[in-house]
Amino acid sequence: MSDGLAVAFAAHLRQQALDAAVAGLIISMVVVTVIVPVWLFVMLW
């Protein structure tokens, strides 16, 4: 019983880590796509 619980908990933690990695990647992509054009616009203005 406890072994199955530990396996399920480990799988849950791994899923959370994957979700966090994907969220971080999406956030960084959004930041890049927003900041870079604004920065270029300001530098070229």
Residue pairs with C-beta under 8 A, 6 or more apart in sequence:
none
